[in-house]
Amino acid sequence: MRFILFICEDPSAETYNPAEDNIGEWVESLGRNSIMGDRLRPAAEAVTVRRRNGEVSVTDGPFTESKELIAGFDVIDVADQAEAIEIAGRHPMARFGRVEVRAFWPLGL
């Protein structure tokens, strides 16, 4: 099963410490389970696109006013949700932010 891990900032998490950020080890531990992942540009550079009544509108900034913004993502291919949760729990941002685990919803289902 494929899952996306949304890597999010979280103001209630412990303070980020670069010396304790083992992201390289985490990525290496995924091996063939890793499909892709990357950091995202700051939310302040985002735009939100909507289509209403046939008109497209573009708004500067993220789609939400939350302080828990998406900072990156990883796509993994694992046996089940339990394995995805175990992998997410080892991500450094599970400690310094939060990781949202979402299963892909295949077309036609």
MIZA-554183 format. One record per atom (N, C-alpha, C): atom name; z, y, x; residue number from 1. Coordinates in steps of 0.2 Angstrom, whole numbers, plus 5000, padded with zeros to 4 digits. Layout:
<rs>
CA:Z:Y:X:NUM
...
</rs>
This chain:
<rs>
N:5000:4994:5004:1
CA:5000:5000:5000:1
C:5000:5006:5004:1
N:4996:5011:5002:2
CA:4996:5017:5006:2
C:5001:5022:5003:2
N:5005:5026:5007:3
CA:5010:5031:5005:3
C:5008:5037:5009:3
N:5010:5043:5006:4
CA:5010:5049:5010:4
C:5017:5051:5010:4
N:5019:5054:5016:5
CA:5025:5056:5018:5
C:5025:5064:5018:5
N:5027:5068:5014:6
CA:5027:5075:5014:6
C:5033:5077:5018:6
N:5032:5080:5024:7
CA:5037:5082:5029:7
C:5039:5089:5027:7
N:5045:5090:5024:8
CA:5047:5097:5021:8
C:5053:5100:5025:8
N:5053:5107:5025:9
CA:5058:5110:5027:9
C:5064:5110:5022:9
N:5070:5110:5024:10
CA:5075:5110:5019:10
C:5081:5114:5022:10
N:5083:5120:5019:11
CA:5088:5124:5022:11
C:5095:5121:5022:11
N:5096:5116:5018:12
CA:5102:5112:5018:12
C:5103:5107:5023:12
N:5098:5106:5027:13
CA:5098:5101:5032:13
C:5102:5104:5038:13
N:5103:5099:5043:14
CA:5106:5101:5049:14
C:5101:5105:5053:14
N:5104:5110:5057:15
CA:5100:5114:5061:15
C:5095:5110:5066:15
N:5089:5112:5066:16
CA:5084:5109:5070:16
C:5086:5109:5078:16
N:5085:5104:5081:17
CA:5087:5104:5088:17
C:5081:5100:5092:17
N:5077:5104:5095:18
CA:5071:5101:5099:18
C:5072:5095:5103:18
N:5078:5096:5107:19
CA:5080:5090:5111:19
C:5081:5084:5108:19
N:5083:5084:5101:20
CA:5084:5078:5098:20
C:5078:5076:5093:20
N:5072:5079:5094:21
CA:5066:5078:5090:21
C:5062:5072:5093:21
N:5063:5066:5091:22
CA:5059:5061:5094:22
C:5053:5059:5090:22
N:5049:5064:5088:23
CA:5043:5063:5084:23
C:5038:5058:5088:23
N:5037:5059:5095:24
CA:5033:5055:5098:24
C:5034:5048:5098:24
N:5041:5046:5099:25
CA:5043:5039:5098:25
C:5042:5037:5091:25
N:5043:5041:5086:26
CA:5042:5039:5079:26
C:5035:5037:5078:26
N:5030:5041:5080:27
CA:5023:5040:5079:27
C:5021:5033:5082:27
N:5023:5033:5089:28
CA:5022:5027:5092:28
C:5024:5020:5089:28
N:5030:5021:5086:29
CA:5033:5015:5082:29
C:5029:5013:5076:29
N:5025:5017:5074:30
CA:5021:5015:5068:30
C:5016:5010:5069:30
N:5013:5011:5075:31
CA:5007:5006:5077:31
C:5002:5007:5072:31
N:4999:5001:5070:32
CA:4994:5001:5065:32
C:4995:5003:5058:32
N:5002:5004:5056:33
CA:5004:5007:5050:33
C:5002:5014:5049:33
N:5000:5018:5054:34
CA:4999:5025:5054:34
C:4991:5026:5052:34
N:4990:5029:5047:35
CA:4983:5031:5045:35
C:4981:5038:5049:35
N:4985:5043:5047:36
CA:4985:5049:5050:36
C:4991:5054:5048:36
N:4991:5059:5052:37
CA:4997:5064:5051:37
C:4996:5070:5055:37
N:4999:5075:5052:38
CA:4998:5082:5056:38
C:5003:5087:5053:38
N:5004:5092:5057:39
CA:5008:5098:5055:39
C:5003:5102:5051:39
N:5006:5107:5047:40
CA:5002:5111:5043:40
C:5004:5118:5045:40
N:4999:5123:5044:41
CA:5000:5130:5046:41
C:5005:5132:5041:41
N:5008:5138:5043:42
CA:5014:5141:5039:42
C:5012:5142:5031:42
N:5016:5141:5027:43
CA:5015:5142:5020:43
C:5013:5149:5018:43
N:5015:5154:5022:44
CA:5013:5161:5021:44
C:5005:5161:5022:44
N:5002:5157:5025:45
CA:4994:5157:5026:45
C:4991:5153:5021:45
N:4994:5150:5016:46
CA:4991:5146:5011:46
C:4988:5150:5006:46
N:4984:5147:5002:47
CA:4981:5150:4996:47
C:4982:5145:4990:47
N:4983:5147:4984:48
CA:4983:5142:4978:48
C:4977:5144:4974:48
N:4973:5139:4972:49
CA:4967:5139:4968:49
C:4968:5136:4961:49
N:4966:5140:4956:50
CA:4967:5138:4949:50
C:4960:5139:4946:50
N:4959:5135:4941:51
CA:4953:5136:4936:51
C:4956:5136:4929:51
N:4955:5142:4926:52
CA:4958:5143:4919:52
C:4952:5146:4915:52
N:4950:5143:4909:53
CA:4945:5145:4905:53
C:4939:5147:4909:53
N:4937:5142:4913:54
CA:4931:5143:4917:54
C:4931:5148:4923:54
N:4936:5151:4924:55
CA:4937:5156:4929:55
C:4941:5153:4935:55
N:4939:5154:4941:56
CA:4943:5152:4947:56
C:4947:5158:4950:56
N:4953:5157:4951:57
CA:4957:5162:4954:57
C:4961:5160:4960:57
N:4961:5164:4965:58
CA:4964:5162:4971:58
C:4970:5167:4972:58
N:4976:5164:4974:59
CA:4982:5168:4975:59
C:4985:5166:4982:59
N:4987:5171:4985:60
CA:4989:5170:4992:60
C:4996:5167:4992:60
N:4998:5163:4997:61
CA:5004:5160:4997:61
C:5004:5153:4994:61
N:5010:5150:4995:62
CA:5011:5143:4992:62
C:5011:5143:4985:62
N:5011:5137:4982:63
CA:5010:5136:4975:63
C:5017:5136:4972:63
N:5023:5136:4976:64
CA:5029:5136:4973:64
C:5034:5142:4977:64
N:5039:5144:4974:65
CA:5043:5149:4977:65
C:5049:5145:4981:65
N:5049:5139:4982:66
CA:5054:5135:4985:66
C:5055:5137:4992:66
N:5061:5136:4994:67
CA:5063:5136:5002:67
C:5061:5130:5005:67
N:5060:5124:5001:68
CA:5059:5118:5004:68
C:5051:5117:5005:68
N:5048:5120:5009:69
CA:5041:5120:5010:69
C:5038:5114:5014:69
N:5032:5112:5012:70
CA:5029:5106:5016:70
C:5026:5109:5022:70
N:5029:5106:5028:71
CA:5027:5108:5035:71
C:5022:5103:5038:71
N:5021:5097:5035:72
CA:5016:5092:5038:72
C:5016:5086:5033:72
N:5012:5081:5035:73
CA:5012:5075:5031:73
C:5010:5069:5036:73
N:5011:5063:5034:74
CA:5009:5057:5037:74
C:5007:5052:5031:74
N:5001:5049:5033:75
CA:4999:5044:5028:75
C:5000:5037:5032:75
N:5003:5032:5028:76
CA:5005:5026:5031:76
C:5002:5020:5027:76
N:5001:5015:5029:77
CA:4999:5009:5026:77
C:5004:5003:5027:77
N:5008:5001:5022:78
CA:5014:4997:5023:78
C:5014:4992:5017:78
N:5018:4987:5018:79
CA:5019:4982:5012:79
C:5021:4984:5006:79
N:5026:4989:5006:80
CA:5029:4991:4999:80
C:5033:4997:5000:80
N:5036:5000:4995:81
CA:5040:5006:4995:81
C:5046:5005:4999:81
N:5049:5000:4999:82
CA:5055:4999:5004:82
C:5053:5000:5011:82
N:5047:4997:5013:83
CA:5045:4998:5020:83
C:5044:5006:5021:83
N:5041:5009:5017:84
CA:5039:5016:5017:84
C:5045:5020:5018:84
N:5050:5019:5014:85
CA:5057:5022:5014:85
C:5060:5021:5021:85
N:5060:5015:5023:86
CA:5063:5013:5030:86
C:5060:5018:5035:86
N:5053:5018:5035:87
CA:5049:5022:5040:87
C:5051:5030:5039:87
N:5051:5032:5033:88
CA:5053:5039:5032:88
C:5060:5041:5034:88
N:5064:5036:5034:89
CA:5071:5037:5036:89
C:5072:5038:5043:89
N:5067:5035:5047:90
CA:5067:5036:5054:90
C:5064:5042:5057:90
N:5060:5046:5052:91
CA:5057:5052:5054:91
C:5062:5057:5056:91
N:5061:5061:5062:92
CA:5066:5066:5064:92
C:5067:5071:5058:92
N:5062:5073:5054:93
CA:5063:5078:5049:93
C:5067:5075:5043:93
N:5068:5068:5043:94
CA:5073:5066:5038:94
C:5080:5069:5039:94
N:5081:5070:5045:95
CA:5087:5073:5048:95
C:5087:5081:5047:95
N:5082:5084:5050:96
CA:5081:5091:5051:96
C:5078:5094:5045:96
N:5076:5091:5040:97
CA:5073:5093:5034:97
C:5073:5088:5028:97
N:5068:5086:5026:98
CA:5067:5080:5021:98
C:5060:5077:5021:98
N:5060:5071:5019:99
CA:5054:5068:5018:99
C:5053:5065:5011:99
N:5047:5067:5008:100
CA:5046:5065:5001:100
C:5041:5059:5002:100
N:5042:5053:4999:101
CA:5038:5047:4999:101
C:5034:5046:4993:101
N:5028:5047:4993:102
CA:5024:5046:4987:102
C:5018:5041:4988:102
N:5018:5036:4984:103
CA:5013:5031:4984:103
C:5006:5034:4982:103
N:5001:5031:4985:104
CA:4994:5033:4982:104
C:4993:5030:4975:104
N:4989:5033:4971:105
CA:4987:5030:4965:105
C:4980:5029:4965:105
N:4978:5023:4966:106
CA:4971:5021:4967:106
C:4967:5023:4960:106
N:4961:5025:4961:107
CA:4957:5027:4956:107
C:4955:5021:4951:107
N:4955:5022:4945:108
CA:4953:5017:4940:108
C:4959:5013:4938:108
N:4965:5015:4940:109
CA:4971:5012:4938:109
C:4975:5016:4933:109
</rs>
